[in-house]
Amino acid sequence: MEHKMTKPNKPMHSTIFRDETGWELYTTGDDLFISGDCTKEEAEVALAAHNPPVPTEPTVADKLASVGLSVADLKTALGL
């Protein structure tokens, strides 16, 4: 069954939601829908409980470390 929901004011991730519940979470325009074998009440509870991790950007140190360098190496290269 498909349920039209009120969009929450928080991040959502459809793949994580499907892995957690087995139901599809998708938007069409400004509308949010949950589709699956669930009641509207179950969908509301699942949506309220859905809190995917917030993506974070890697720091400069993380990016340097990914290629085997450090901040000290960068400072040395820049003559600082």
mmCIF file of the N, C-alpha and C atoms, coordinates in Angstrom:
data_MODEL
# 
_entry.id   MODEL 
# 
loop_
_atom_site.group_PDB 
_atom_site.id 
_atom_site.type_symbol 
_atom_site.label_atom_id 
_atom_site.label_alt_id 
_atom_site.label_comp_id 
_atom_site.label_asym_id 
_atom_site.label_entity_id 
_atom_site.label_seq_id 
_atom_site.pdbx_PDB_ins_code 
_atom_site.Cartn_x 
_atom_site.Cartn_y 
_atom_site.Cartn_z 
_atom_site.occupancy 
_atom_site.B_iso_or_equiv 
_atom_site.pdbx_formal_charge 
_atom_site.auth_seq_id 
_atom_site.auth_comp_id 
_atom_site.auth_asym_id 
_atom_site.auth_atom_id 
_atom_site.pdbx_PDB_model_num 
ATOM 1   N N  . MET A 1 1  ? 0.842  -1.176 0.000  1.00 0.00 ? 1  MET A N  1 
ATOM 2   C CA . MET A 1 1  ? 0.000  0.000  0.000  1.00 0.00 ? 1  MET A CA 1 
ATOM 3   C C  . MET A 1 1  ? 0.885  1.236  0.000  1.00 0.00 ? 1  MET A C  1 
ATOM 4   N N  . GLU A 1 2  ? 0.424  2.276  -0.641 1.00 0.00 ? 2  GLU A N  1 
ATOM 5   C CA . GLU A 1 2  ? 1.170  3.531  -0.727 1.00 0.00 ? 2  GLU A CA 1 
ATOM 6   C C  . GLU A 1 2  ? 0.533  4.570  0.192  1.00 0.00 ? 2  GLU A C  1 
ATOM 7   N N  . HIS A 1 3  ? 1.381  5.256  0.986  1.00 0.00 ? 3  HIS A N  1 
ATOM 8   C CA . HIS A 1 3  ? 0.894  6.260  1.931  1.00 0.00 ? 3  HIS A CA 1 
ATOM 9   C C  . HIS A 1 3  ? 1.572  7.596  1.660  1.00 0.00 ? 3  HIS A C  1 
ATOM 10  N N  . LYS A 1 4  ? 0.775  8.653  1.496  1.00 0.00 ? 4  LYS A N  1 
ATOM 11  C CA . LYS A 1 4  ? 1.310  10.003 1.356  1.00 0.00 ? 4  LYS A CA 1 
ATOM 12  C C  . LYS A 1 4  ? 1.584  10.528 2.757  1.00 0.00 ? 4  LYS A C  1 
ATOM 13  N N  . MET A 1 5  ? 2.812  11.008 2.969  1.00 0.00 ? 5  MET A N  1 
ATOM 14  C CA . MET A 1 5  ? 3.235  11.431 4.293  1.00 0.00 ? 5  MET A CA 1 
ATOM 15  C C  . MET A 1 5  ? 3.590  12.913 4.282  1.00 0.00 ? 5  MET A C  1 
ATOM 16  N N  . THR A 1 6  ? 3.649  13.497 5.455  1.00 0.00 ? 6  THR A N  1 
ATOM 17  C CA . THR A 1 6  ? 4.153  14.853 5.610  1.00 0.00 ? 6  THR A CA 1 
ATOM 18  C C  . THR A 1 6  ? 5.671  14.763 5.660  1.00 0.00 ? 6  THR A C  1 
ATOM 19  N N  . LYS A 1 7  ? 6.348  15.591 4.855  1.00 0.00 ? 7  LYS A N  1 
ATOM 20  C CA . LYS A 1 7  ? 7.808  15.570 4.849  1.00 0.00 ? 7  LYS A CA 1 
ATOM 21  C C  . LYS A 1 7  ? 8.337  16.059 6.191  1.00 0.00 ? 7  LYS A C  1 
ATOM 22  N N  . PRO A 1 8  ? 9.170  15.255 6.840  1.00 0.00 ? 8  PRO A N  1 
ATOM 23  C CA . PRO A 1 8  ? 9.762  15.720 8.094  1.00 0.00 ? 8  PRO A CA 1 
ATOM 24  C C  . PRO A 1 8  ? 10.880 16.721 7.818  1.00 0.00 ? 8  PRO A C  1 
ATOM 25  N N  . ASN A 1 9  ? 11.185 17.516 8.801  1.00 0.00 ? 9  ASN A N  1 
ATOM 26  C CA . ASN A 1 9  ? 12.248 18.508 8.668  1.00 0.00 ? 9  ASN A CA 1 
ATOM 27  C C  . ASN A 1 9  ? 13.550 17.896 9.181  1.00 0.00 ? 9  ASN A C  1 
ATOM 28  N N  . LYS A 1 10 ? 13.987 16.829 8.506  1.00 0.00 ? 10 LYS A N  1 
ATOM 29  C CA . LYS A 1 10 ? 15.227 16.152 8.862  1.00 0.00 ? 10 LYS A CA 1 
ATOM 30  C C  . LYS A 1 10 ? 15.711 15.397 7.629  1.00 0.00 ? 10 LYS A C  1 
ATOM 31  N N  . PRO A 1 11 ? 16.981 14.998 7.623  1.00 0.00 ? 11 PRO A N  1 
ATOM 32  C CA . PRO A 1 11 ? 17.478 14.247 6.470  1.00 0.00 ? 11 PRO A CA 1 
ATOM 33  C C  . PRO A 1 11 ? 16.815 12.882 6.366  1.00 0.00 ? 11 PRO A C  1 
ATOM 34  N N  . MET A 1 12 ? 16.668 12.418 5.139  1.00 0.00 ? 12 MET A N  1 
ATOM 35  C CA . MET A 1 12 ? 16.117 11.086 4.892  1.00 0.00 ? 12 MET A CA 1 
ATOM 36  C C  . MET A 1 12 ? 16.997 10.396 3.863  1.00 0.00 ? 12 MET A C  1 
ATOM 37  N N  . HIS A 1 13 ? 17.049 9.084  3.920  1.00 0.00 ? 13 HIS A N  1 
ATOM 38  C CA . HIS A 1 13 ? 17.846 8.321  2.963  1.00 0.00 ? 13 HIS A CA 1 
ATOM 39  C C  . HIS A 1 13 ? 17.040 7.091  2.568  1.00 0.00 ? 13 HIS A C  1 
ATOM 40  N N  . SER A 1 14 ? 16.613 7.054  1.305  1.00 0.00 ? 14 SER A N  1 
ATOM 41  C CA . SER A 1 14 ? 15.686 6.004  0.867  1.00 0.00 ? 14 SER A CA 1 
ATOM 42  C C  . SER A 1 14 ? 16.285 4.601  0.944  1.00 0.00 ? 14 SER A C  1 
ATOM 43  N N  . THR A 1 15 ? 17.573 4.445  0.641  1.00 0.00 ? 15 THR A N  1 
ATOM 44  C CA . THR A 1 15 ? 18.188 3.117  0.695  1.00 0.00 ? 15 THR A CA 1 
ATOM 45  C C  . THR A 1 15 ? 18.265 2.611  2.130  1.00 0.00 ? 15 THR A C  1 
ATOM 46  N N  . ILE A 1 16 ? 18.674 3.478  3.050  1.00 0.00 ? 16 ILE A N  1 
ATOM 47  C CA . ILE A 1 16 ? 18.742 3.083  4.467  1.00 0.00 ? 16 ILE A CA 1 
ATOM 48  C C  . ILE A 1 16 ? 17.345 2.778  4.979  1.00 0.00 ? 16 ILE A C  1 
ATOM 49  N N  . PHE A 1 17 ? 16.356 3.581  4.595  1.00 0.00 ? 17 PHE A N  1 
ATOM 50  C CA . PHE A 1 17 ? 14.980 3.356  5.031  1.00 0.00 ? 17 PHE A CA 1 
ATOM 51  C C  . PHE A 1 17 ? 14.483 1.994  4.545  1.00 0.00 ? 17 PHE A C  1 
ATOM 52  N N  . ARG A 1 18 ? 14.770 1.663  3.276  1.00 0.00 ? 18 ARG A N  1 
ATOM 53  C CA . ARG A 1 18 ? 14.355 0.359  2.731  1.00 0.00 ? 18 ARG A CA 1 
ATOM 54  C C  . ARG A 1 18 ? 15.052 -0.788 3.471  1.00 0.00 ? 18 ARG A C  1 
ATOM 55  N N  . ASP A 1 19 ? 16.342 -0.619 3.777  1.00 0.00 ? 19 ASP A N  1 
ATOM 56  C CA . ASP A 1 19 ? 17.072 -1.650 4.512  1.00 0.00 ? 19 ASP A CA 1 
ATOM 57  C C  . ASP A 1 19 ? 16.509 -1.832 5.925  1.00 0.00 ? 19 ASP A C  1 
ATOM 58  N N  . GLU A 1 20 ? 16.089 -0.742 6.552  1.00 0.00 ? 20 GLU A N  1 
ATOM 59  C CA . GLU A 1 20 ? 15.542 -0.789 7.911  1.00 0.00 ? 20 GLU A CA 1 
ATOM 60  C C  . GLU A 1 20 ? 14.138 -1.401 7.953  1.00 0.00 ? 20 GLU A C  1 
ATOM 61  N N  . THR A 1 21 ? 13.320 -1.078 6.944  1.00 0.00 ? 21 THR A N  1 
ATOM 62  C CA . THR A 1 21 ? 11.900 -1.419 7.023  1.00 0.00 ? 21 THR A CA 1 
ATOM 63  C C  . THR A 1 21 ? 11.409 -2.398 5.964  1.00 0.00 ? 21 THR A C  1 
ATOM 64  N N  . GLY A 1 22 ? 12.093 -2.446 4.832  1.00 0.00 ? 22 GLY A N  1 
ATOM 65  C CA . GLY A 1 22 ? 11.605 -3.233 3.694  1.00 0.00 ? 22 GLY A CA 1 
ATOM 66  C C  . GLY A 1 22 ? 10.612 -2.457 2.849  1.00 0.00 ? 22 GLY A C  1 
ATOM 67  N N  . TRP A 1 23 ? 10.365 -1.191 3.168  1.00 0.00 ? 23 TRP A N  1 
ATOM 68  C CA . TRP A 1 23 ? 9.412  -0.352 2.448  1.00 0.00 ? 23 TRP A CA 1 
ATOM 69  C C  . TRP A 1 23 ? 10.153 0.696  1.641  1.00 0.00 ? 23 TRP A C  1 
ATOM 70  N N  . GLU A 1 24 ? 9.531  1.150  0.563  1.00 0.00 ? 24 GLU A N  1 
ATOM 71  C CA . GLU A 1 24 ? 10.126 2.182  -0.283 1.00 0.00 ? 24 GLU A CA 1 
ATOM 72  C C  . GLU A 1 24 ? 9.770  3.570  0.241  1.00 0.00 ? 24 GLU A C  1 
ATOM 73  N N  . LEU A 1 25 ? 10.725 4.460  0.209  1.00 0.00 ? 25 LEU A N  1 
ATOM 74  C CA . LEU A 1 25 ? 10.547 5.864  0.586  1.00 0.00 ? 25 LEU A CA 1 
ATOM 75  C C  . LEU A 1 25 ? 10.938 6.684  -0.633 1.00 0.00 ? 25 LEU A C  1 
ATOM 76  N N  . TYR A 1 26 ? 10.013 7.504  -1.138 1.00 0.00 ? 26 TYR A N  1 
ATOM 77  C CA . TYR A 1 26 ? 10.338 8.301  -2.315 1.00 0.00 ? 26 TYR A CA 1 
ATOM 78  C C  . TYR A 1 26 ? 9.529  9.588  -2.320 1.00 0.00 ? 26 TYR A C  1 
ATOM 79  N N  . THR A 1 27 ? 10.019 10.546 -3.112 1.00 0.00 ? 27 THR A N  1 
ATOM 80  C CA . THR A 1 27 ? 9.324  11.826 -3.246 1.00 0.00 ? 27 THR A CA 1 
ATOM 81  C C  . THR A 1 27 ? 8.909  12.021 -4.687 1.00 0.00 ? 27 THR A C  1 
ATOM 82  N N  . THR A 1 28 ? 7.824  12.726 -4.849 1.00 0.00 ? 28 THR A N  1 
ATOM 83  C CA . THR A 1 28 ? 7.348  13.165 -6.153 1.00 0.00 ? 28 THR A CA 1 
ATOM 84  C C  . THR A 1 28 ? 6.971  14.623 -5.985 1.00 0.00 ? 28 THR A C  1 
ATOM 85  N N  . GLY A 1 29 ? 7.784  15.498 -6.568 1.00 0.00 ? 29 GLY A N  1 
ATOM 86  C CA . GLY A 1 29 ? 7.561  16.922 -6.346 1.00 0.00 ? 29 GLY A CA 1 
ATOM 87  C C  . GLY A 1 29 ? 7.751  17.241 -4.879 1.00 0.00 ? 29 GLY A C  1 
ATOM 88  N N  . ASP A 1 30 ? 6.753  17.843 -4.261 1.00 0.00 ? 30 ASP A N  1 
ATOM 89  C CA . ASP A 1 30 ? 6.830  18.177 -2.845 1.00 0.00 ? 30 ASP A CA 1 
ATOM 90  C C  . ASP A 1 30 ? 6.200  17.110 -1.953 1.00 0.00 ? 30 ASP A C  1 
ATOM 91  N N  . ASP A 1 31 ? 5.767  15.995 -2.543 1.00 0.00 ? 31 ASP A N  1 
ATOM 92  C CA . ASP A 1 31 ? 5.082  14.945 -1.778 1.00 0.00 ? 31 ASP A CA 1 
ATOM 93  C C  . ASP A 1 31 ? 6.042  13.808 -1.425 1.00 0.00 ? 31 ASP A C  1 
ATOM 94  N N  . LEU A 1 32 ? 5.885  13.272 -0.226 1.00 0.00 ? 32 LEU A N  1 
ATOM 95  C CA . LEU A 1 32 ? 6.675  12.147 0.262  1.00 0.00 ? 32 LEU A CA 1 
ATOM 96  C C  . LEU A 1 32 ? 5.759  10.940 0.376  1.00 0.00 ? 32 LEU A C  1 
ATOM 97  N N  . PHE A 1 33 ? 6.226  9.798  -0.109 1.00 0.00 ? 33 PHE A N  1 
ATOM 98  C CA . PHE A 1 33 ? 5.427  8.580  -0.070 1.00 0.00 ? 33 PHE A CA 1 
ATOM 99  C C  . PHE A 1 33 ? 6.211  7.438  0.547  1.00 0.00 ? 33 PHE A C  1 
ATOM 100 N N  . ILE A 1 34 ? 5.511  6.575  1.249  1.00 0.00 ? 34 ILE A N  1 
ATOM 101 C CA . ILE A 1 34 ? 6.047  5.303  1.718  1.00 0.00 ? 34 ILE A CA 1 
ATOM 102 C C  . ILE A 1 34 ? 5.180  4.229  1.101  1.00 0.00 ? 34 ILE A C  1 
ATOM 103 N N  . SER A 1 35 ? 5.834  3.289  0.443  1.00 0.00 ? 35 SER A N  1 
ATOM 104 C CA . SER A 1 35 ? 5.122  2.221  -0.243 1.00 0.00 ? 35 SER A CA 1 
ATOM 105 C C  . SER A 1 35 ? 5.601  0.881  0.279  1.00 0.00 ? 35 SER A C  1 
ATOM 106 N N  . GLY A 1 36 ? 4.663  0.050  0.709  1.00 0.00 ? 36 GLY A N  1 
ATOM 107 C CA . GLY A 1 36 ? 5.013  -1.272 1.205  1.00 0.00 ? 36 GLY A CA 1 
ATOM 108 C C  . GLY A 1 36 ? 3.857  -1.892 1.950  1.00 0.00 ? 36 GLY A C  1 
ATOM 109 N N  . ASP A 1 37 ? 4.109  -3.061 2.496  1.00 0.00 ? 37 ASP A N  1 
ATOM 110 C CA . ASP A 1 37 ? 3.085  -3.795 3.235  1.00 0.00 ? 37 ASP A CA 1 
ATOM 111 C C  . ASP A 1 37 ? 3.024  -3.254 4.663  1.00 0.00 ? 37 ASP A C  1 
ATOM 112 N N  . CYS A 1 38 ? 2.407  -2.068 4.812  1.00 0.00 ? 38 CYS A N  1 
ATOM 113 C CA . CYS A 1 38 ? 2.336  -1.422 6.122  1.00 0.00 ? 38 CYS A CA 1 
ATOM 114 C C  . CYS A 1 38 ? 1.083  -0.562 6.202  1.00 0.00 ? 38 CYS A C  1 
ATOM 115 N N  . THR A 1 39 ? 0.675  -0.293 7.431  1.00 0.00 ? 39 THR A N  1 
ATOM 116 C CA . THR A 1 39 ? -0.440 0.631  7.642  1.00 0.00 ? 39 THR A CA 1 
ATOM 117 C C  . THR A 1 39 ? 0.117  2.048  7.669  1.00 0.00 ? 39 THR A C  1 
ATOM 118 N N  . LYS A 1 40 ? -0.738 3.015  7.576  1.00 0.00 ? 40 LYS A N  1 
ATOM 119 C CA . LYS A 1 40 ? -0.318 4.422  7.664  1.00 0.00 ? 40 LYS A CA 1 
ATOM 120 C C  . LYS A 1 40 ? 0.355  4.681  9.012  1.00 0.00 ? 40 LYS A C  1 
ATOM 121 N N  . GLU A 1 41 ? -0.175 4.093  10.073 1.00 0.00 ? 41 GLU A N  1 
ATOM 122 C CA . GLU A 1 41 ? 0.393  4.287  11.410 1.00 0.00 ? 41 GLU A CA 1 
ATOM 123 C C  . GLU A 1 41 ? 1.796  3.690  11.496 1.00 0.00 ? 41 GLU A C  1 
ATOM 124 N N  . GLU A 1 42 ? 1.985  2.490  10.932 1.00 0.00 ? 42 GLU A N  1 
ATOM 125 C CA . GLU A 1 42 ? 3.312  1.863  10.932 1.00 0.00 ? 42 GLU A CA 1 
ATOM 126 C C  . GLU A 1 42 ? 4.302  2.719  10.134 1.00 0.00 ? 42 GLU A C  1 
ATOM 127 N N  . ALA A 1 43 ? 3.842  3.265  9.015  1.00 0.00 ? 43 ALA A N  1 
ATOM 128 C CA . ALA A 1 43 ? 4.695  4.116  8.183  1.00 0.00 ? 43 ALA A CA 1 
ATOM 129 C C  . ALA A 1 43 ? 5.096  5.382  8.939  1.00 0.00 ? 43 ALA A C  1 
ATOM 130 N N  . GLU A 1 44 ? 4.169  5.976  9.679  1.00 0.00 ? 44 GLU A N  1 
ATOM 131 C CA . GLU A 1 44 ? 4.462  7.174  10.462 1.00 0.00 ? 44 GLU A CA 1 
ATOM 132 C C  . GLU A 1 44 ? 5.497  6.889  11.541 1.00 0.00 ? 44 GLU A C  1 
ATOM 133 N N  . VAL A 1 45 ? 5.356  5.756  12.224 1.00 0.00 ? 45 VAL A N  1 
ATOM 134 C CA . VAL A 1 45 ? 6.307  5.369  13.276 1.00 0.00 ? 45 VAL A CA 1 
ATOM 135 C C  . VAL A 1 45 ? 7.692  5.136  12.668 1.00 0.00 ? 45 VAL A C  1 
ATOM 136 N N  . ALA A 1 46 ? 7.740  4.428  11.544 1.00 0.00 ? 46 ALA A N  1 
ATOM 137 C CA . ALA A 1 46 ? 9.019  4.150  10.891 1.00 0.00 ? 46 ALA A CA 1 
ATOM 138 C C  . ALA A 1 46 ? 9.686  5.438  10.420 1.00 0.00 ? 46 ALA A C  1 
ATOM 139 N N  . LEU A 1 47 ? 8.911  6.361  9.870  1.00 0.00 ? 47 LEU A N  1 
ATOM 140 C CA . LEU A 1 47 ? 9.463  7.628  9.405  1.00 0.00 ? 47 LEU A CA 1 
ATOM 141 C C  . LEU A 1 47 ? 9.991  8.444  10.579 1.00 0.00 ? 47 LEU A C  1 
ATOM 142 N N  . ALA A 1 48 ? 9.278  8.456  11.677 1.00 0.00 ? 48 ALA A N  1 
ATOM 143 C CA . ALA A 1 48 ? 9.727  9.187  12.864 1.00 0.00 ? 48 ALA A CA 1 
ATOM 144 C C  . ALA A 1 48 ? 11.018 8.590  13.423 1.00 0.00 ? 48 ALA A C  1 
ATOM 145 N N  . ALA A 1 49 ? 11.174 7.281  13.332 1.00 0.00 ? 49 ALA A N  1 
ATOM 146 C CA . ALA A 1 49 ? 12.351 6.600  13.870 1.00 0.00 ? 49 ALA A CA 1 
ATOM 147 C C  . ALA A 1 49 ? 13.543 6.650  12.919 1.00 0.00 ? 49 ALA A C  1 
ATOM 148 N N  . HIS A 1 50 ? 13.308 7.022  11.670 1.00 0.00 ? 50 HIS A N  1 
ATOM 149 C CA . HIS A 1 50 ? 14.360 7.028  10.649 1.00 0.00 ? 50 HIS A CA 1 
ATOM 150 C C  . HIS A 1 50 ? 15.314 8.193  10.879 1.00 0.00 ? 50 HIS A C  1 
ATOM 151 N N  . ASN A 1 51 ? 16.541 7.890  11.279 1.00 0.00 ? 51 ASN A N  1 
ATOM 152 C CA . ASN A 1 51 ? 17.560 8.913  11.523 1.00 0.00 ? 51 ASN A CA 1 
ATOM 153 C C  . ASN A 1 51 ? 18.877 8.482  10.901 1.00 0.00 ? 51 ASN A C  1 
ATOM 154 N N  . PRO A 1 52 ? 19.010 8.635  9.573  1.00 0.00 ? 52 PRO A N  1 
ATOM 155 C CA . PRO A 1 52 ? 20.257 8.221  8.934  1.00 0.00 ? 52 PRO A CA 1 
ATOM 156 C C  . PRO A 1 52 ? 21.416 9.117  9.373  1.00 0.00 ? 52 PRO A C  1 
ATOM 157 N N  . PRO A 1 53 ? 22.620 8.599  9.333  1.00 0.00 ? 53 PRO A N  1 
ATOM 158 C CA . PRO A 1 53 ? 23.764 9.435  9.706  1.00 0.00 ? 53 PRO A CA 1 
ATOM 159 C C  . PRO A 1 53 ? 23.911 10.604 8.731  1.00 0.00 ? 53 PRO A C  1 
ATOM 160 N N  . VAL A 1 54 ? 24.299 11.741 9.263  1.00 0.00 ? 54 VAL A N  1 
ATOM 161 C CA . VAL A 1 54 ? 24.503 12.922 8.434  1.00 0.00 ? 54 VAL A CA 1 
ATOM 162 C C  . VAL A 1 54 ? 25.851 12.776 7.733  1.00 0.00 ? 54 VAL A C  1 
ATOM 163 N N  . PRO A 1 55 ? 25.870 12.909 6.403  1.00 0.00 ? 55 PRO A N  1 
ATOM 164 C CA . PRO A 1 55 ? 27.149 12.792 5.709  1.00 0.00 ? 55 PRO A CA 1 
ATOM 165 C C  . PRO A 1 55 ? 28.095 13.904 6.126  1.00 0.00 ? 55 PRO A C  1 
ATOM 166 N N  . THR A 1 56 ? 29.358 13.578 6.258  1.00 0.00 ? 56 THR A N  1 
ATOM 167 C CA . THR A 1 56 ? 30.350 14.579 6.626  1.00 0.00 ? 56 THR A CA 1 
ATOM 168 C C  . THR A 1 56 ? 31.392 14.682 5.522  1.00 0.00 ? 56 THR A C  1 
ATOM 169 N N  . GLU A 1 57 ? 31.877 15.865 5.330  1.00 0.00 ? 57 GLU A N  1 
ATOM 170 C CA . GLU A 1 57 ? 32.930 16.097 4.352  1.00 0.00 ? 57 GLU A CA 1 
ATOM 171 C C  . GLU A 1 57 ? 34.270 15.745 4.993  1.00 0.00 ? 57 GLU A C  1 
ATOM 172 N N  . PRO A 1 58 ? 35.157 15.108 4.244  1.00 0.00 ? 58 PRO A N  1 
ATOM 173 C CA . PRO A 1 58 ? 36.481 14.818 4.808  1.00 0.00 ? 58 PRO A CA 1 
ATOM 174 C C  . PRO A 1 58 ? 37.259 16.116 5.023  1.00 0.00 ? 58 PRO A C  1 
ATOM 175 N N  . THR A 1 59 ? 38.096 16.133 6.044  1.00 0.00 ? 59 THR A N  1 
ATOM 176 C CA . THR A 1 59 ? 38.924 17.299 6.311  1.00 0.00 ? 59 THR A CA 1 
ATOM 177 C C  . THR A 1 59 ? 40.124 17.290 5.372  1.00 0.00 ? 59 THR A C  1 
ATOM 178 N N  . VAL A 1 60 ? 40.850 18.388 5.352  1.00 0.00 ? 60 VAL A N  1 
ATOM 179 C CA . VAL A 1 60 ? 42.069 18.452 4.552  1.00 0.00 ? 60 VAL A CA 1 
ATOM 180 C C  . VAL A 1 60 ? 43.035 17.367 5.014  1.00 0.00 ? 60 VAL A C  1 
ATOM 181 N N  . ALA A 1 61 ? 43.137 17.177 6.331  1.00 0.00 ? 61 ALA A N  1 
ATOM 182 C CA . ALA A 1 61 ? 44.025 16.142 6.860  1.00 0.00 ? 61 ALA A CA 1 
ATOM 183 C C  . ALA A 1 61 ? 43.598 14.757 6.375  1.00 0.00 ? 61 ALA A C  1 
ATOM 184 N N  . ASP A 1 62 ? 42.287 14.500 6.334  1.00 0.00 ? 62 ASP A N  1 
ATOM 185 C CA . ASP A 1 62 ? 41.788 13.214 5.829  1.00 0.00 ? 62 ASP A CA 1 
ATOM 186 C C  . ASP A 1 62 ? 42.159 13.014 4.369  1.00 0.00 ? 62 ASP A C  1 
ATOM 187 N N  . LYS A 1 63 ? 42.003 14.074 3.571  1.00 0.00 ? 63 LYS A N  1 
ATOM 188 C CA . LYS A 1 63 ? 42.321 13.977 2.144  1.00 0.00 ? 63 LYS A CA 1 
ATOM 189 C C  . LYS A 1 63 ? 43.806 13.752 1.930  1.00 0.00 ? 63 LYS A C  1 
ATOM 190 N N  . LEU A 1 64 ? 44.625 14.463 2.698  1.00 0.00 ? 64 LEU A N  1 
ATOM 191 C CA . LEU A 1 64 ? 46.075 14.264 2.586  1.00 0.00 ? 64 LEU A CA 1 
ATOM 192 C C  . LEU A 1 64 ? 46.458 12.849 3.005  1.00 0.00 ? 64 LEU A C  1 
ATOM 193 N N  . ALA A 1 65 ? 45.884 12.371 4.099  1.00 0.00 ? 65 ALA A N  1 
ATOM 194 C CA . ALA A 1 65 ? 46.191 11.021 4.590  1.00 0.00 ? 65 ALA A CA 1 
ATOM 195 C C  . ALA A 1 65 ? 45.799 9.958  3.568  1.00 0.00 ? 65 ALA A C  1 
ATOM 196 N N  . SER A 1 66 ? 44.749 10.213 2.782  1.00 0.00 ? 66 SER A N  1 
ATOM 197 C CA . SER A 1 66 ? 44.304 9.227  1.801  1.00 0.00 ? 66 SER A CA 1 
ATOM 198 C C  . SER A 1 66 ? 45.323 9.026  0.676  1.00 0.00 ? 66 SER A C  1 
ATOM 199 N N  . VAL A 1 67 ? 46.238 9.987  0.511  1.00 0.00 ? 67 VAL A N  1 
ATOM 200 C CA . VAL A 1 67 ? 47.294 9.847  -0.497 1.00 0.00 ? 67 VAL A CA 1 
ATOM 201 C C  . VAL A 1 67 ? 48.671 9.728  0.151  1.00 0.00 ? 67 VAL A C  1 
ATOM 202 N N  . GLY A 1 68 ? 48.692 9.426  1.462  1.00 0.00 ? 68 GLY A N  1 
ATOM 203 C CA . GLY A 1 68 ? 49.949 9.160  2.160  1.00 0.00 ? 68 GLY A CA 1 
ATOM 204 C C  . GLY A 1 68 ? 50.716 10.394 2.596  1.00 0.00 ? 68 GLY A C  1 
ATOM 205 N N  . LEU A 1 69 ? 50.046 11.532 2.715  1.00 0.00 ? 69 LEU A N  1 
ATOM 206 C CA . LEU A 1 69 ? 50.711 12.757 3.149  1.00 0.00 ? 69 LEU A CA 1 
ATOM 207 C C  . LEU A 1 69 ? 50.115 13.237 4.465  1.00 0.00 ? 69 LEU A C  1 
ATOM 208 N N  . SER A 1 70 ? 50.789 14.215 5.086  1.00 0.00 ? 70 SER A N  1 
ATOM 209 C CA . SER A 1 70 ? 50.296 14.801 6.328  1.00 0.00 ? 70 SER A CA 1 
ATOM 210 C C  . SER A 1 70 ? 50.226 16.311 6.167  1.00 0.00 ? 70 SER A C  1 
ATOM 211 N N  . VAL A 1 71 ? 49.652 16.980 7.137  1.00 0.00 ? 71 VAL A N  1 
ATOM 212 C CA . VAL A 1 71 ? 49.587 18.443 7.127  1.00 0.00 ? 71 VAL A CA 1 
ATOM 213 C C  . VAL A 1 71 ? 51.007 18.994 7.192  1.00 0.00 ? 71 VAL A C  1 
ATOM 214 N N  . ALA A 1 72 ? 51.869 18.337 7.966  1.00 0.00 ? 72 ALA A N  1 
ATOM 215 C CA . ALA A 1 72 ? 53.274 18.768 8.053  1.00 0.00 ? 72 ALA A CA 1 
ATOM 216 C C  . ALA A 1 72 ? 53.941 18.678 6.671  1.00 0.00 ? 72 ALA A C  1 
ATOM 217 N N  . ASP A 1 73 ? 53.659 17.619 5.924  1.00 0.00 ? 73 ASP A N  1 
ATOM 218 C CA . ASP A 1 73 ? 54.219 17.491 4.568  1.00 0.00 ? 73 ASP A CA 1 
ATOM 219 C C  . ASP A 1 73 ? 53.752 18.650 3.686  1.00 0.00 ? 73 ASP A C  1 
ATOM 220 N N  . LEU A 1 74 ? 52.495 19.017 3.801  1.00 0.00 ? 74 LEU A N  1 
ATOM 221 C CA . LEU A 1 74 ? 51.935 20.118 3.003  1.00 0.00 ? 74 LEU A CA 1 
ATOM 222 C C  . LEU A 1 74 ? 52.617 21.429 3.385  1.00 0.00 ? 74 LEU A C  1 
ATOM 223 N N  . LYS A 1 75 ? 52.769 21.683 4.684  1.00 0.00 ? 75 LYS A N  1 
ATOM 224 C CA . LYS A 1 75 ? 53.431 22.909 5.137  1.00 0.00 ? 75 LYS A CA 1 
ATOM 225 C C  . LYS A 1 75 ? 54.859 22.976 4.620  1.00 0.00 ? 75 LYS A C  1 
ATOM 226 N N  . THR A 1 76 ? 55.570 21.850 4.673  1.00 0.00 ? 76 THR A N  1 
ATOM 227 C CA . THR A 1 76 ? 56.936 21.804 4.174  1.00 0.00 ? 76 THR A CA 1 
ATOM 228 C C  . THR A 1 76 ? 56.968 22.108 2.670  1.00 0.00 ? 76 THR A C  1 
ATOM 229 N N  . ALA A 1 77 ? 56.059 21.497 1.925  1.00 0.00 ? 77 ALA A N  1 
ATOM 230 C CA . ALA A 1 77 ? 56.003 21.714 0.478  1.00 0.00 ? 77 ALA A CA 1 
ATOM 231 C C  . ALA A 1 77 ? 55.702 23.165 0.138  1.00 0.00 ? 77 ALA A C  1 
ATOM 232 N N  . LEU A 1 78 ? 54.912 23.834 0.976  1.00 0.00 ? 78 LEU A N  1 
ATOM 233 C CA . LEU A 1 78 ? 54.553 25.222 0.742  1.00 0.00 ? 78 LEU A CA 1 
ATOM 234 C C  . LEU A 1 78 ? 55.579 26.193 1.331  1.00 0.00 ? 78 LEU A C  1 
ATOM 235 N N  . GLY A 1 79 ? 56.573 25.663 2.020  1.00 0.00 ? 79 GLY A N  1 
ATOM 236 C CA . GLY A 1 79 ? 57.600 26.502 2.627  1.00 0.00 ? 79 GLY A CA 1 
ATOM 237 C C  . GLY A 1 79 ? 57.116 27.244 3.847  1.00 0.00 ? 79 GLY A C  1 
ATOM 238 N N  . LEU A 1 80 ? 56.176 26.694 4.551  1.00 0.00 ? 80 LEU A N  1 
ATOM 239 C CA . LEU A 1 80 ? 55.647 27.355 5.746  1.00 0.00 ? 80 LEU A CA 1 
ATOM 240 C C  . LEU A 1 80 ? 56.265 26.815 7.008  1.00 0.00 ? 80 LEU A C  1 
# 
